[in-house]
């Protein structure tokens, strides 16, 4: 049992080190040796858990995406109206980005750069299925504009990453008033007038 926990702890330390290094230095400036050193394991240990650096980053991405979406959909159920459902999901995403900025920053880097392979990216998209289903329901009822889900995501969820980064750089205070304004702008951008 103790050996299994030690193995889990090492893997978790590698994931945490990967997130921190990618956030602070970018993907290319996060060599395996640095990841191992930060995780306090030998470089060879990485290969017990991951095939290579790409596999490490892909699996880290999928784990963080799962954590993110689990949080985002915790208060959502499909009996809510389209608007209520979107507000519940959107505000949970905003809350996650504010409370867990390290993981949120990692996801933003992965979503906006080609460091994740397409298979892992598609796996990450599967975690968003409740949001995608909500949008399809909204489109079919004439509540949400009949446009690509990529465009819907770009206009509603991606701005949260920008606001989170502005808040972290101390150039902007992302308070409750701004969250409410940003939510309203997101909803207004996708709803049928």
ABEGO torsion letter per residue (X at the ends): XAAAAAAAAAAAAAAAAAAAAAAAAEAAABBAAAAAAAAGBBAAAAAAABABAAAAAAAAAAAAAAAAAAAAAAABBAABBAAAAAAAAAAAAAAAAAABAAAAAAAAAAAABAABBAAAAAAAAAAAAAAAAAAAAAAAAGABBBBBAAAAAAAAAAAAAAAAAAAAAGABBBBAAAAAAAAAAAAAAABBX
